[in-house]
Each structure stands twice: as C-alpha cells, then as structure tokens.
Amino acid sequence: MERYEPVLRQWRASLQKHRLDNEKIHQIRDEIIAFRRARREEGWELRLGSLDIQLKGFRSDDAMGLGFRRMILMAGESGAVRYITGSANHIQLSEELRQQIQYSPHAEPMDTHYLWYRRMEGIIELAGADSQSKESHEHLKNYIDRHKSAMVKALYNIS
C-alpha cells in the first residue's frame, strides 16, 4: 500500500486547503470512494488497515505466561479462514474445529495450523506451537503474505 501514500497525502492536503469549498470536498470524497471500491475489488478491506498480523517463530506452553492463547487456524488457498481459540490443548481444539466444520464444510481443502496468539496495540501476533511443523509454519508465512487482508478480516474481532 506504500504506492498509494502520495495520493492519500494529496487528498488530505486538498481537503484541508478546500475545507470551505463544498463542491471541491464532494469531488475529493468521490475520488476516495472510487479508490476504496477499486481496492476492495483487489481484495483489500481498508477500514481494517489499523490491524496487522505478524508471524513470529515458535512458542511452547510457557506462552500463556506472556499473554498468549491457543488457536487452531485453518486456511484455504482462496483466502478462506476458519479458527477456534480456547484453553484446551491444541489437539482438543483441533477436534472441536473439525466437528464444527462437519456441519458447515468449506468447498476447498484447508491447511491446519497449531498456533499461539495474542493481540496487542493493533497487532495480532501469531507463533507456532510445538506441534506445528516448520514446513507448515513456512506455508502459513507464505499464506499470510498472499492473503493478509483476508486474514486480518477473519481475525478482526479476536480478543
């Protein structure tokens, strides 16, 4: 999104400069609306821009002492995300999520990831659990790189 920063700055400056010119303000806002629509068609949800997801290494059960919680996350190549959180161990959470999915299956195969997560100051920090393979962890990293907006949207309300 860095390539759009100059345009956004220009709109902000124009809005401030023409704050008393209702016609000009209306024109700029129409441009902003068109910009947001175009980004949505590309898969971006701009209102979620204040939240980021970071994948940081691996953690063991002592992660709870640092504010992390357990999560099982399932991700499909189209950007679909399903997850469950809780205090049960990762295997129990995985079984619970699989049972939920039986009643509302997804059309595509989904990879399962055993994670620790915490949310702080606009960031959802994810870390692989001991039961997460390095290969699976690398796959999740690549997935987040390709589908970050979808991931942020899916995890937006996680606490």
C-alpha positions in Angstrom: 0.0 0.0 0.0 3.0 2.3 0.1 2.5 3.2 -3.5 -0.8 4.9 -2.6 0.6 7.1 0.2 1.4 10.1 -2.0 -2.2 10.1 -3.4 -3.6 9.8 0.2 -1.5 12.7 1.3 -2.6 14.8 -1.6 -6.2 14.2 -0.8 -5.7 15.1 2.8 -3.9 18.3 1.8 -6.7 19.2 -0.7 -9.4 18.5 1.9 -7.7 20.9 4.3 -7.0 23.5 1.7 -10.5 23.5 0.3 -12.4 22.9 3.6 -14.8 25.7 2.8 -15.4 24.6 -0.8 -18.2 22.1 -0.6 -18.1 21.3 -4.3 -14.3 20.5 -4.2 -14.7 18.4 -1.0 -17.5 16.4 -2.6 -15.3 15.8 -5.7 -12.4 14.6 -3.5 -14.6 12.3 -1.5 -16.0 10.8 -4.7 -12.4 10.1 -5.7 -11.7 8.5 -2.3 -14.9 6.3 -2.6 -13.8 5.2 -6.1 -10.3 4.4 -4.7 -11.7 2.3 -1.9 -14.0 0.4 -4.2 -11.1 -0.4 -6.5 -9.0 -1.7 -3.6 -11.9 -3.8 -2.3 -12.2 -5.4 -5.7 -8.5 -6.3 -5.3 -9.3 -7.9 -2.0 -8.3 -5.2 0.4 -10.6 -4.0 3.2 -9.2 -0.6 4.1 -11.1 0.0 7.3 -9.1 -2.9 8.8 -5.8 -1.2 8.0 -5.2 -0.3 11.6 -4.7 -4.0 12.4 -1.7 -6.1 11.4 -0.8 -9.7 11.7 2.7 -10.8 12.4 4.0 -14.4 12.5 6.9 -14.7 15.0 8.6 -18.0 15.4 7.5 -20.8 17.8 6.4 -20.9 21.4 5.8 -23.6 24.0 3.3 -23.9 26.8 5.0 -21.1 28.7 3.5 -18.7 26.2 0.4 -18.4 28.4 2.6 -16.6 30.9 3.3 -14.0 28.2 -0.4 -13.4 27.4 -0.7 -15.9 24.5 -3.7 -18.1 24.0 -4.1 -21.3 22.0 -5.5 -21.2 18.5 -6.2 -23.7 15.7 -6.4 -21.9 12.3 -7.5 -23.5 9.1 -6.7 -21.6 5.9 -7.6 -22.3 2.2 -5.8 -21.1 -0.8 -8.7 -18.8 -1.8 -8.2 -16.8 1.4 -10.8 -18.6 3.4 -10.0 -18.8 7.2 -11.6 -20.7 10.0 -10.3 -20.8 13.5 -11.1 -21.6 17.1 -9.4 -20.4 20.3 -9.6 -21.7 23.9 -7.8 -23.0 26.9 -8.0 -26.7 25.9 -4.9 -28.2 24.4 -4.3 -27.9 20.6 -5.4 -31.4 19.8 -8.7 -30.9 21.6 -9.2 -27.6 19.9 -8.5 -29.1 16.5 -11.1 -31.8 17.1 -13.6 -29.2 18.1 -13.0 -27.2 15.0 -13.2 -30.3 12.8 -16.6 -31.1 14.3 -17.8 -27.5 13.6 -16.7 -27.8 10.0 -18.6 -31.1 9.6 -21.8 -29.1 10.0 -20.7 -26.3 7.6 -18.0 -27.6 5.4 -15.9 -25.4 3.2 -15.6 -26.1 -0.6 -11.8 -26.3 -0.7 -9.1 -28.1 1.3 -7.8 -26.2 4.2 -4.4 -26.5 6.0 -4.5 -26.7 9.7 -2.1 -24.7 11.9 -1.5 -25.1 15.6 -0.7 -21.6 17.0 -0.4 -19.3 19.9 -1.8 -15.8 19.5 -2.1 -12.6 21.4 -3.5 -9.2 20.4 -1.8 -6.1 21.5 -1.7 -2.5 20.2 -3.1 -3.1 16.7 -1.2 -6.3 16.1 -2.3 -9.9 16.2 0.9 -11.8 16.9 0.9 -15.5 15.9 3.5 -18.0 16.9 3.7 -21.7 16.0 3.0 -24.2 18.7 5.5 -27.0 19.5 3.1 -29.3 17.5 3.3 -27.1 14.4 5.9 -28.4 11.9 8.5 -25.9 10.4 7.2 -26.7 6.9 3.6 -25.9 8.0 4.8 -22.7 9.7 6.6 -21.6 6.5 3.5 -22.4 4.5 1.5 -20.2 6.9 4.0 -17.4 6.5 3.6 -17.5 2.7 -0.2 -17.7 3.1 -0.2 -14.5 5.2 2.0 -12.8 2.7 -0.5 -13.6 -0.1 -3.8 -13.2 1.9 -3.0 -10.7 4.7 -6.2 -8.7 4.1 -8.4 -11.8 4.3 -6.6 -12.9 7.4 -7.0 -9.6 9.1 -10.7 -9.5 8.2 -11.2 -13.0 9.6 -9.3 -12.3 12.8 -10.5 -8.8 13.3 -12.8 -9.5 16.3 -10.5 -11.9 18.0 -9.7 -10.9 21.6 
